[in-house]
Amino acid sequence: MSAAVRPKKENGIAPLSNFRRFRDMLTSPQLEFIMEAHNGLSAKIVAEAGFKGIWASGLSMSAALGVRDNNEASWTQILEVLEFMVDASELPILVDGDTGWGNFNNLRRAVKKMCQRGIAGICIEDKLFPKTNSFIGDGQPLADIDEFCGKIKAGKDSQLDDDFSIVARLEALIAGRGMEEALRRAEAYHDAGADAVLIHSKKSTADEVLEFTKEWANRCPVVIVPTKYYSTPTDEFRNAGISLAIWANHNLRTSIAAMRETTARIHRDQSLAGVENSIVSVSEVFALQGADELKQAEDRYLTKTGSTRNAVVVAATRGKALGALTEDRPKCMVEIRNKPLLTRLVNLLRESGVQHPTVVRGYKKEMVNLPAIETVDNDFFETTGQAASLACAAGNIKDECIIAHGDILFRQHYLDELFATPGDIVIAVDGMWADRNSTAVNGVRNFVRCSHPFGQDFIDEDPVIMQSMSKDMDRADISGEWIGLARVSGRGAGIIRDMLQAMQADGSLPKADLRDLFTRIAAAGHDIHVHYVAGQWLDVDDLADVNNADRFL
């Protein structure tokens, strides 16, 4: 049975099933949205974007299979695609069931199979089997009302979960049968047990959809597909009391455009050089495929050899200085060149052998949902500092481990150099700190005084040791600036954990930042080694930094 049917318990309490979650979206007092997906990969992308549900589009699934949207793909072939989508995402799925793939008996079997696989609901349209896409031609024949009502009743009688939803799609307006016919059919379908009605239109304005909604007067939830009337402001749908809007086929259409452009350029150039920097990396494909979960499974089930590389990313804050950019997401998810900061950091970590970094979430934590990470939450992020966030992930600070701020950009080789630098605790320090035009919030910078000054050749026989770290330091004492990146060994991880525990015991942890943590470790007699770098990094704290980040990349 799918995980969508039998969800994992959290703290001993089973979360809502996907059937219930989708039903709650249908009956929500606010306008809700679901996004089209057509296979497991696109389902993962929909979830990654933050949508609460998926529209399994018949047009898109058929096109992805290379056939027409005329029931040329059988319902069992569609069911196989849906199984991959269920496995790929924990989101509830509303499937485009066309006309139900036949009569009432076909729908009965389809509904049972979908319930078994955790599909949250099905949308069926009142046309004849085999269907033709609604946007092709004019005046397509409609199903007999009584026959379609019988199909709805058969579907409701066959569902295996009380919260499974059947949405009745009305084609009367598209068929040219008028508003009165649409309302008459809607009433009949609602009486037959439909949980919602989808009023469909292919006009370029939403006028007839809004007229229907007004006349329907919320007798049951109304669903719309604004593909043709896309320029209508979304607030008009909200004001009309519409329950659910479906963004119906845009992932498929986007992918076609992108594949055509890339394929044509490679064919023309006979080279990959022109496209490689504009497409996602292979490591991002691995991330979407869940390579990190396989690594975790290998760690659990296979005999371990050699060392393991881990990482903890502290990313609980909002970043208020970024203004509107962080109203709906934390700072680590702000996009630079259409890619969140955290995604860039995770990709850098993976290139250095860290397969499953742990991210400490706080503000708008539900937005930190990348497929390649583990997460722990600091639910007291508003009143605590970085050290308290790090303490939330203390159990993940082990073996060789990177500790990083979630808002930094830097060059890949810095990680490799940190791993190669001897020492149980090593921090990356910018020796060119004076050349950096920092716009850090309130002027806060992590200045470091070291045992040896930075040299242009980076070479010194003796190890460089951190003596102190502070946001306020006499210029003459400053050796460099910590860039928010550190590496600890297994022994160093124990030192970090022990100090966090000591700070918790003496009450200093809640308000402490990572500067305080490193300062206390150094004061306790533990060497913190320094690896000097020369610029080529950036922390993103305000809007000026966002512009600088674009240039940095």
Secondary structure in CASP SS format (residue, H / E / C, confidence):
PFRMAT SS
TARGET T0000
AUTHOR 0000-0000-0000
METHOD secondary structure of the structure
MODEL  1
M C 1.00
S C 1.00
A C 1.00
A C 1.00
V C 1.00
R C 1.00
P C 1.00
K C 1.00
K C 1.00
E E 1.00
N C 1.00
G C 1.00
I E 1.00
A C 1.00
P C 1.00
L C 1.00
S C 1.00
N H 1.00
F H 1.00
R H 1.00
R H 1.00
F H 1.00
R H 1.00
D H 1.00
M H 1.00
L H 1.00
T C 1.00
S C 1.00
P C 1.00
Q C 1.00
L C 1.00
E E 1.00
F E 1.00
I E 1.00
M E 1.00
E E 1.00
A E 1.00
H C 1.00
N C 1.00
G H 1.00
L H 1.00
S H 1.00
A H 1.00
K H 1.00
I H 1.00
V H 1.00
A H 1.00
E H 1.00
A H 1.00
G C 1.00
F C 1.00
K C 1.00
G C 1.00
I E 1.00
W E 1.00
A E 1.00
S C 1.00
G H 1.00
L H 1.00
S H 1.00
M H 1.00
S H 1.00
A H 1.00
A H 1.00
L C 1.00
G C 1.00
V C 1.00
R C 1.00
D C 1.00
N C 1.00
N C 1.00
E C 1.00
A C 1.00
S C 1.00
W H 1.00
T H 1.00
Q H 1.00
I H 1.00
L H 1.00
E H 1.00
V H 1.00
L H 1.00
E H 1.00
F H 1.00
M H 1.00
V H 1.00
D H 1.00
A H 1.00
S C 1.00
E C 1.00
L C 1.00
P C 1.00
I E 1.00
L E 1.00
V E 1.00
D E 1.00
G C 1.00
D C 1.00
T C 1.00
G C 1.00
W C 1.00
G C 1.00
N C 1.00
F H 1.00
N H 1.00
N H 1.00
L H 1.00
R H 1.00
R H 1.00
A H 1.00
V H 1.00
K H 1.00
K H 1.00
M H 1.00
C H 1.00
Q H 1.00
R C 1.00
G C 1.00
I C 1.00
A C 1.00
G E 1.00
I E 1.00
C E 1.00
I E 1.00
E E 1.00
D C 1.00
K E 1.00
L C 1.00
F C 1.00
P C 1.00
K C 1.00
T C 1.00
N C 1.00
S C 1.00
F C 1.00
I C 1.00
G C 1.00
D C 1.00
G C 1.00
Q C 1.00
P C 1.00
L E 1.00
A C 1.00
D C 1.00
I H 1.00
D H 1.00
E H 1.00
F H 1.00
C H 1.00
G H 1.00
K H 1.00
I H 1.00
K H 1.00
A H 1.00
G H 1.00
K H 1.00
D H 1.00
S H 1.00
Q C 1.00
L C 1.00
D C 1.00
D C 1.00
D C 1.00
F C 1.00
S E 1.00
I E 1.00
V E 1.00
A E 1.00
R E 1.00
L E 1.00
E C 1.00
A C 1.00
L C 1.00
I C 1.00
A C 1.00
G C 1.00
R C 1.00
G H 1.00
M H 1.00
E H 1.00
E H 1.00
A H 1.00
L H 1.00
R H 1.00
R H 1.00
A H 1.00
E H 1.00
A H 1.00
Y H 1.00
H H 1.00
D H 1.00
A H 1.00
G C 1.00
A C 1.00
D C 1.00
A E 1.00
V E 1.00
L E 1.00
I E 1.00
H C 1.00
S C 1.00
K C 1.00
K C 1.00
S C 1.00
T C 1.00
A C 1.00
D H 1.00
E H 1.00
V H 1.00
L H 1.00
E H 1.00
F H 1.00
T H 1.00
K H 1.00
E H 1.00
W H 1.00
A C 1.00
N C 1.00
R C 1.00
C C 1.00
P C 1.00
V E 1.00
V E 1.00
I E 1.00
V C 1.00
P C 1.00
T C 1.00
K C 1.00
Y C 1.00
Y C 1.00
S C 1.00
T C 1.00
P C 1.00
T H 1.00
D H 1.00
E H 1.00
F H 1.00
R H 1.00
N H 1.00
A C 1.00
G C 1.00
I C 1.00
S C 1.00
L E 1.00
A E 1.00
I E 1.00
W E 1.00
A C 1.00
N C 1.00
H H 1.00
N H 1.00
L H 1.00
R H 1.00
T H 1.00
S H 1.00
I H 1.00
A H 1.00
A H 1.00
M H 1.00
R H 1.00
E H 1.00
T H 1.00
T H 1.00
A H 1.00
R H 1.00
I H 1.00
H H 1.00
R H 1.00
D H 1.00
Q C 1.00
S C 1.00
L C 1.00
A C 1.00
G C 1.00
V C 1.00
E H 1.00
N H 1.00
S H 1.00
I C 1.00
V C 1.00
S C 1.00
V H 1.00
S H 1.00
E H 1.00
V H 1.00
F H 1.00
A H 1.00
L H 1.00
Q H 1.00
G C 1.00
A H 1.00
D H 1.00
E H 1.00
L H 1.00
K H 1.00
Q H 1.00
A H 1.00
E H 1.00
D H 1.00
R H 1.00
Y H 1.00
L C 1.00
T C 1.00
K C 1.00
T C 1.00
G C 1.00
S C 1.00
T C 1.00
R E 1.00
N E 1.00
A E 1.00
V E 1.00
V E 1.00
V E 1.00
A C 1.00
A C 1.00
T C 1.00
R C 1.00
G C 1.00
K H 1.00
A H 1.00
L H 1.00
G H 1.00
A H 1.00
L H 1.00
T H 1.00
E C 1.00
D C 1.00
R C 1.00
P C 1.00
K H 1.00
C H 1.00
M H 1.00
V C 1.00
E E 1.00
I E 1.00
R C 1.00
N C 1.00
K E 1.00
P E 1.00
L H 1.00
L H 1.00
T H 1.00
R H 1.00
L H 1.00
V H 1.00
N H 1.00
L H 1.00
L H 1.00
R H 1.00
E H 1.00
S C 1.00
G C 1.00
V C 1.00
Q C 1.00
H C 1.00
P C 1.00
T E 1.00
V E 1.00
V E 1.00
R E 1.00
G C 1.00
Y C 1.00
K C 1.00
K H 1.00
E H 1.00
M H 1.00
V C 1.00
N C 1.00
L C 1.00
P C 1.00
A C 1.00
I C 1.00
E E 1.00
T E 1.00
V E 1.00
D E 1.00
N C 1.00
D C 1.00
F C 1.00
F C 1.00
E C 1.00
T C 1.00
T C 1.00
G C 1.00
Q H 1.00
A H 1.00
A H 1.00
S H 1.00
L H 1.00
A H 1.00
C H 1.00
A C 1.00
A H 1.00
G H 1.00
N H 1.00
I C 1.00
K C 1.00
D C 1.00
E E 1.00
C E 1.00
I E 1.00
I E 1.00
A E 1.00
H E 1.00
G C 1.00
D C 1.00
I E 1.00
L E 1.00
F E 1.00
R C 1.00
Q H 1.00
H H 1.00
Y H 1.00
L H 1.00
D H 1.00
E H 1.00
L H 1.00
F H 1.00
A H 1.00
T C 1.00
P C 1.00
G C 1.00
D C 1.00
I E 1.00
V E 1.00
I E 1.00
A E 1.00
V E 1.00
D E 1.00
G C 1.00
M C 1.00
W H 1.00
A H 1.00
D H 1.00
R C 1.00
N C 1.00
S C 1.00
T C 1.00
A C 1.00
V H 1.00
N H 1.00
G H 1.00
V C 1.00
R C 1.00
N C 1.00
F E 1.00
V E 1.00
R E 1.00
C E 1.00
S C 1.00
H C 1.00
P C 1.00
F C 1.00
G C 1.00
Q C 1.00
D C 1.00
F C 1.00
I C 1.00
D C 1.00
E C 1.00
D C 1.00
P C 1.00
V C 1.00
I E 1.00
M E 1.00
Q E 1.00
S E 1.00
M E 1.00
S E 1.00
K C 1.00
D C 1.00
M C 1.00
D C 1.00
R H 1.00
A H 1.00
D H 1.00
I C 1.00
S C 1.00
G E 1.00
E E 1.00
W E 1.00
I E 1.00
G E 1.00
L E 1.00
A E 1.00
R E 1.00
V E 1.00
S C 1.00
G H 1.00
R H 1.00
G H 1.00
A H 1.00
G H 1.00
I H 1.00
I H 1.00
R H 1.00
D H 1.00
M H 1.00
L H 1.00
Q H 1.00
A H 1.00
M H 1.00
Q H 1.00
A H 1.00
D H 1.00
G C 1.00
S C 1.00
L C 1.00
P C 1.00
K C 1.00
A C 1.00
D C 1.00
L H 1.00
R H 1.00
D H 1.00
L H 1.00
F H 1.00
T H 1.00
R H 1.00
I H 1.00
A H 1.00
A H 1.00
A C 1.00
G C 1.00
H C 1.00
D C 1.00
I C 1.00
H E 1.00
V E 1.00
H E 1.00
Y E 1.00
V E 1.00
A C 1.00
G C 1.00
Q C 1.00
W E 1.00
L E 1.00
D E 1.00
V C 1.00
D C 1.00
D C 1.00
L H 1.00
A H 1.00
D H 1.00
V H 1.00
N H 1.00
N H 1.00
A H 1.00
D H 1.00
R H 1.00
F H 1.00
L C 1.00
END
